């Protein structure tokens, strides 16, 4: 039997292993998967150090959304441990004033008195495609995951500084996969195209009919893209 490839999967804001549920199953024949815990640490470097402490010695690395920024910091911190990189629904841009203001508004709403119930209707409309808002199975999976992690994790992760990642991708030589939902409102396709332009040998996969949460919205497409990337020479 061929040895499986160590694959470190990093979830996004208020996400845990549930984000990668379908990929964990679909890739188990070729990948020995670990899901990083991004709930420990008050700075991006502290989160990175905590993830690396629990990671295999060397690994393929896939980061979704906020996890993409952690992945970039891992490449800065321990490039010798990263075999190849996948950036999914993420960015290499530091927070714009508009995105920082949006994040501040979200944080303020979470600080209001009352029970934290995860992503409500407003956030859900930002995170999943409009065509899936009536998909109760998907919506309840997202709500349960985000509620389980809770307000404290939301505030901690929202405070992590997202820094510019052009330095990571400029000159990147190993296999690079970039995936985004065609209708992603958090990290639009133009950002993924910008990343691809920095690494000409990279592969960009734009997934039709998906919003930001593409690993959950279109799991088969994401799994197929990850499989091709893992098997690429």
Buried (B, 14 or more C-beta within 10 A) or exposed (E): EEEBBBBBBBBBBBBBBBBBBBBBEBBEEBBBBBBBBBBBBEEBBEBBBBBBEEBEEBBBBBBBBBBBBBBBBBBBBBEEBBBBBBBBBBBBBBBEEEBEEBBEEBBEBBEEEEEBEBBEEEBBBBBBBEEBBEBEEBBEBBBEBBBEBBBEBBBBBBEBEBBEBEEBBEEBEBBBBBBBBBBBBBBBBEBBEBBBEBBEEBBBBBBEBBBBBBBBBBBEBBBBBBBEBBEEE
